[in-house]
Amino acid sequence: MCGIVGYVGSNEAIDFLIGGLHRLEYRGYDSAGVATITAARQLVLARSVGRIENLEARLVETPTTGTIGIGHTRWATHGSPTLANAHPHLGGRGTVAVVHNGVIENFQSLRTKLESEGYKFSSATDTEVIAHLIDSCLAKQPATPRRSAATGYEALVDAVQAALVQLQGTYGLAILFRDHPEVMLAARRGSPLIVGVGDGEHFIASDTSPLAGRTGKIVFLADHELAVVTADSLRVVHRDQGHIVHSIQELDLDAGDVELEGYAHYMLKEIFEQPESVANAMRGRLDLDAATAKLGGLNLTPRQLHHVERILMTACGTSWHAALVAKYQIETLARMPVDVDYASELRYRNPPLDRNTLLFAITQSGETADTLASLREIKRKGHPTLSICNVVGSTIANEADGGVYLHAGPEIGVASTKAFTSQCIVTSLLALYFGRLHHLSFEGGMRIIEQLQDLPDRVREALDSNDAVRKIAQKYADCNNFLYLGRQYNFPTALEGALKLKEISYIHAEGYPAAEMKHGPIALVDKNTPSVFIVPHGFVYDKVMANMQEIKARGGPIIAITGPGDTEAAALADDVIEVPEVEDFVQPIVSIVPLQLLAYHIAVARGCDVDKPRNLAKSVTVE
């Protein structure tokens, strides 16, 4: 959601802060701001509503200097998107500056308490409460603070820790102190923060993208950890354990990975990266000798996995659609029951679970608040938990008992594309693995492996539809309602195609199992409501064709996603997009490609901001 950056070193902080905020734009935001401490020990703020370009314009008029600073892009939770509510926020009489990701649930009671102490509030945010609370705790520090060579800046650490224990909710924080212009503090609980380790400089960011090209060494902060950061030093303090030895990891991310590289939008770039991301999701994970998949990160033995009797999948949004694909795959190939739950429902539903139930939490970011809460709840009940995740070092990846990384690379566009197809690849591998644990024959396993090995080429062929899809998009760009219809494996494809169109073009779109169309949605059909049918050859082909006939009889335009040379479907459809033929269990990975392109080109034709759609955030870290 919101984005945080911070810098302390010998260079002008503003250069990294603005560049970092641009790289965090994909997370979604409605205002932006920076704070620096000048050589004269002045804490200077610059904030703006809207895009970062507005903030840059303010900085041209009033340049900000200083070799230490913090920056933020805000996605409104408490208080509307106004200049007063934009971050950073000041505490006391400008002695503390804070940027914050997350939500403080008890902010109102804390605000009332602080107002009784004489603090004045200028915003409606929960973040300003944190800034004043830290100032209040600083004022209550003893005149002679305790000393510890292990941490340094004891009074600051003690004050911040005293404030943090009063907060209920989630936070990622970067904090500046006017009277200590050489140090920055960063703390997290439930909202990711990363420290980049440089040569005579350190960086703070809410994900790795601002750090690409700046440093190759990073430290992931865990919950209840606080980092004390200067240009030349980094110390990490845990709430319960005190000073701890932090682990420095390598940042496997190049600057080019987060640049457009000639594409008009990140979404288009990521759609066209799918042949490579699909291959990366499989690389090293196919065992031809045993006709199965190798998934070492599961951290469970084949014997333990063989005793699993039921699988529970939980996720949100696009990842939930991938979980539905997994249900079809695993139930078909492994004959194991699979339940799929929205994480936002599962966390409160308290479902009865069989003793030998295994949870898979599916998430691109690894920070989705509802998915994390569901994982923690099922783990608390004593069930093994595994993750399917793209971001190394993320909270869900760390807290699950094991899991599988997607290796899709950074996904900058808010509307997920390559993460979805990579998730479906991983679930295909799981279906193969569980199938071979149970009844699937060696020959059956090899047939699946051959299909998987061909997929990068099949996805590449599906991308060849781009020009045809662009023309179709221009034809229907003025429509305000779409139906997406598919059956079996392509029912989740229909859901995902409709979601992509909603997300970036703001067109109302619904996905349904094709046969359900006649139980209500058919009332929506008219000449201005296109129906997008996913109708490749398969065992329900004739049934879907009958559903197309029903739409045709009512004058509704039809866009058909078909196999090569399908004259029967072409005779019914107004427009046809051909995709390669593949086995049913991997059909969504191929069929979704033209639907991603259709959403993209319609959004472009309507003049929408494709990579930064309104009201949306990439990583949803609040409930």
Sequence and secondary structure as in RCSB ss.txt:
>XXXX:A:sequence
MCGIVGYVGSNEAIDFLIGGLHRLEYRGYDSAGVATITAARQLVLARSVGRIENLEARLVETPTTGTIGIGHTRW
ATHGSPTLANAHPHLGGRGTVAVVHNGVIENFQSLRTKLESEGYKFSSATDTEVIAHLIDSCLAKQPATPRRSAA
TGYEALVDAVQAALVQLQGTYGLAILFRDHPEVMLAARRGSPLIVGVGDGEHFIASDTSPLAGRTGKIVFLADHE
LAVVTADSLRVVHRDQGHIVHSIQELDLDAGDVELEGYAHYMLKEIFEQPESVANAMRGRLDLDAATAKLGGLNL
TPRQLHHVERILMTACGTSWHAALVAKYQIETLARMPVDVDYASELRYRNPPLDRNTLLFAITQSGETADTLASL
REIKRKGHPTLSICNVVGSTIANEADGGVYLHAGPEIGVASTKAFTSQCIVTSLLALYFGRLHHLSFEGGMRIIE
QLQDLPDRVREALDSNDAVRKIAQKYADCNNFLYLGRQYNFPTALEGALKLKEISYIHAEGYPAAEMKHGPIALV
DKNTPSVFIVPHGFVYDKVMANMQEIKARGGPIIAITGPGDTEAAALADDVIEVPEVEDFVQPIVSIVPLQLLAY
HIAVARGCDVDKPRNLAKSVTVE
>XXXX:A:secstr
  EEEEEESSS HHHHHHHHHHHTGGG  SEEEEEEE TT  EEEEEEES HHHHHHHHHHS    SEEEEEEE 
 SSS S TTTSS EEETTTTEEEEEES BTTHHHHHHHHHHTT    SS SHHHHHHHHHHHHHTS SS    TT
T  HHHHHHHHHHHTT  B EEEEEEETT TT EEEEEEBS  EEEE SS EEEESSSGGGTTT SEEEE  TTE
EEEE SS EEEEETTTEEE    EE    GGGGS TT SSHHHHHHHTHHHHHHHHHTT EETTTTEE  GGG S
 HHHHHT  EEEEEE HHHHHHHHHHHHHHHHHT   EEEEEHHHHHHH     TTEEEEEEESSS  HHHHHHH
HHHHHTT  EEEEESSTT HHHHHSSEEEE       SSS SHHHHHHHHHHHHHHHHHHHHTT  HHHHHHHHH
HHHHHHHHHHHHHTTHHHHHHHHHHHTT  EEEEEE TTHHHHHHHHHHHHHHHH  EEEEEEGGGGGGTGGGG 
STT  EEEE  SSTTHHHHHHHHHHHHHTT  EEEEE TT HHHHHH SEEEE     GGGHHHHHHHHHHHHHH
HHHHHTT  SSS TT  SS    
